[in-house]
Each structure stands twice: as structure tokens, then as C-alpha cells.
């Protein structure tokens, strides 16, 4: 199995790209995403959330493991108010390396 750091880097490699099929394949079917205080669960809800996210650039500052949760501090820049902003992405992965939970906070 791929380690957590590799999985996090794969997420940020695919997130800004045009290959949405590969991006959505990173998520478990019943995954939960929290962004801007709102939770979205399941494939359809995550697809709807992603359609609302502006095109941005990601610069991963660091990744650490906190009891099995991969925590990444990421500088995000793009065409949105307050850009750039440093956010924390908290990833939990399934045993097969899919994202089961992603929480994004300022």
C-alpha cells in the first residue's frame, strides 16, 4: 500500500488538473468532505462541491501524521477573496488508500 504522504501528494497533483475521473477515483464511495464549515457526504455530494471550487494553485508546505490522519498545511492561491491563504487539510484514508474523510480548515 502507498504511504499517507504519497496519497496526499497524489491528491494535490490531481486536484488542479482536468482529469476529474482520476481525481474523484481518490475518494471512497461514501467519503465525507468538510469545507468552509459544510459537510458533503457521498460521491454525488463531493462532485457537486468540487464543481463549486474555483481553480486554484496548491503549494504543500508540510505533511505530518497525527494518529493515522494525514495533516497537510497548504498555501492556496487563485482568483478568490483573501488569496493566498494557508489552509489545513486533514485526510483519513481507507485500508486500500481511498479518502474516507477530508476536512479543510483555515
VENFENLIN-V765678 format. One record per backbone hydrogen bond with DSSP energy under -1.0 kcal/mol. NH is the residue of the N-H (numbers start at 1). CO is the residue of the C=O. If there is no record, write none. Layout:
# VENFENLIN-V765678
nh->{NH:NH}
co->{CO:CO}
This chain:
# VENFENLIN-V765678
nh->{7:8:9:10:11:12:13:14:15:17:20:23:24:25:26:27:28:31:32:33:34:35:38:40:42:43:46:47:48:49:50:51:52:57:59:61:62:64:66:69:70:71:72:73:74:75:76:77:80:83:85:87:88:89:90:91:92:94:97:99:100:101:102:103:104:105}
co->{3:4:5:6:7:8:9:10:11:14:18:19:20:21:23:24:99:28:100:40:102:38:35:33:31:29:42:43:44:45:46:47:49:77:75:73:73:71:69:66:91:64:89:62:87:59:85:57:78:80:76:74:105:72:103:70:101:98:94:26:92:92:32:90:34:88}
